[in-house]
Amino acid sequence: MRRLPRSLSGWTIAVFGLLAAALGVVGLVAPDALLTVMGFEPVPDGGRADGDHTLVFLTASSMAALNMGVYYVLAALSDWQAFYRWTVPFRLLTCAVFTLAVAGGRAPAGFLGVGLWEGLGAVVTGAALWYERRRITRPE
């Protein structure tokens, strides 16, 4: 394993991983801050109804984001190209699902940023992979 990614596509994966891990940590340490960033209005302490499991779900999602971020960084440092390719369609799917959640009224408009972040990241990684493959098949 290297200290830095070896390719442009590896850098896109590493940056996404670092951001995901950082947001996961924010969600674990300051859940209201993460809710605000995603366009949700935090509920003041003591204001949650019995049976409101928002913070439990946020804790689980934040831990998953932290883990996923670490996986992405490790994949980038290992130059695991197959992993990079696998992420593109699934990140596009995530973009579509999150965008439809906003369009369908299941999430506030601010949540659209999460979907766009996934979609843009997928497109950038896909473009980097395409560029790298093209350079290999058509040397300059």
C-alpha positions in Angstrom: 0.0 0.0 0.0 1.3 3.5 -0.9 1.1 6.8 1.0 -0.7 8.5 -1.9 -3.0 7.4 -4.7 -1.3 6.4 -7.9 -3.9 7.6 -10.4 -6.4 10.4 -11.1 -9.2 8.0 -10.5 -7.5 6.9 -7.2 -7.5 10.6 -6.2 -11.2 10.9 -6.9 -11.9 7.9 -4.7 -9.5 9.1 -1.9 -11.2 12.6 -1.8 -14.6 11.1 -1.7 -13.5 8.7 1.1 -12.0 11.5 3.2 -15.1 13.6 2.8 -17.4 10.7 3.7 -15.3 9.8 6.8 -15.2 13.4 7.9 -19.0 13.7 7.6 -19.4 10.5 9.5 -17.3 11.8 12.3 -19.4 15.0 12.3 -22.5 13.0 12.6 -21.2 11.0 15.5 -19.8 14.0 17.4 -22.3 16.7 16.5 -25.4 15.2 15.0 -27.4 18.5 14.9 -24.6 20.1 12.8 -24.9 17.3 10.3 -28.7 17.5 10.2 -28.3 21.3 9.5 -25.8 20.7 6.7 -28.2 18.2 5.1 -31.1 20.7 5.2 -33.0 19.2 8.2 -34.0 21.4 11.1 -32.6 20.0 14.4 -35.0 19.3 17.2 -34.0 21.0 20.5 -32.9 18.8 23.4 -36.0 17.3 25.1 -38.1 18.2 22.1 -38.2 14.7 20.5 -41.4 12.6 20.9 -41.2 9.1 22.5 -40.4 6.7 19.8 -38.5 9.2 17.6 -35.4 7.3 16.5 -33.8 10.0 14.4 -30.6 10.1 16.4 -30.3 6.3 16.4 -30.6 6.3 12.6 -28.2 9.2 12.3 -25.7 7.4 14.5 -26.0 4.3 12.3 -25.7 6.3 9.1 -22.7 8.3 10.4 -20.9 5.1 11.5 -21.6 3.6 8.0 -20.2 6.8 6.4 -17.1 6.7 8.5 -16.5 3.1 7.6 -17.2 3.6 4.0 -14.9 6.5 3.9 -12.1 4.5 5.3 -12.8 1.7 2.8 -12.6 4.2 -0.1 -9.3 5.6 1.2 -7.8 2.1 1.6 -9.0 1.2 -1.9 -7.3 4.3 -3.3 -4.1 3.6 -1.5 -4.1 0.1 -2.8 -4.9 1.3 -6.4 -7.9 -1.1 -6.5 -9.2 -0.1 -10.0 -12.0 -2.7 -9.9 -13.4 -1.1 -6.8 -13.4 2.3 -8.5 -15.4 1.0 -11.4 -17.9 -0.7 -9.1 -18.6 2.6 -7.3 -19.7 4.6 -10.4 -23.0 2.9 -11.1 -23.9 2.6 -7.4 -23.1 6.2 -6.7 -25.3 7.2 -9.6 -28.0 5.0 -8.2 -27.6 6.8 -4.8 -27.8 10.1 -6.6 -31.1 9.1 -8.3 -32.7 7.8 -5.1 -31.7 10.9 -3.0 -32.9 13.2 -5.8 -36.2 11.4 -6.0 -36.6 11.6 -2.3 -36.4 15.4 -2.5 -38.6 15.5 -5.6 -41.2 13.2 -3.9 -41.3 15.3 -0.7 -39.6 12.7 1.5 -36.6 14.9 2.2 -36.0 18.7 2.3 -34.5 20.5 -0.7 -31.2 20.8 1.2 -30.8 17.0 0.9 -30.5 17.4 -2.8 -26.8 18.4 -2.2 -26.1 14.9 -0.9 -27.5 13.3 -4.1 -25.6 15.8 -6.3 -22.4 15.1 -4.3 -22.8 11.4 -5.0 -23.7 12.0 -8.7 -20.9 14.5 -9.3 -18.4 12.2 -7.6 -19.5 9.2 -9.7 -19.2 11.2 -12.9 -15.7 12.5 -12.0 -14.5 9.1 -11.1 -16.0 7.6 -14.3 -14.4 10.3 -16.4 -11.0 9.7 -14.7 -11.3 6.0 -15.4 -12.3 6.6 -19.0 -9.3 9.0 -19.5 -6.9 6.5 -17.9 -8.2 3.7 -20.1 -7.9 5.8 -23.2 -4.3 6.7 -22.4 -3.4 3.1 -22.0 -5.1 2.1 -25.3 -3.8 5.2 -27.2 -0.4 6.1 -25.9 0.7 9.6 -26.7 
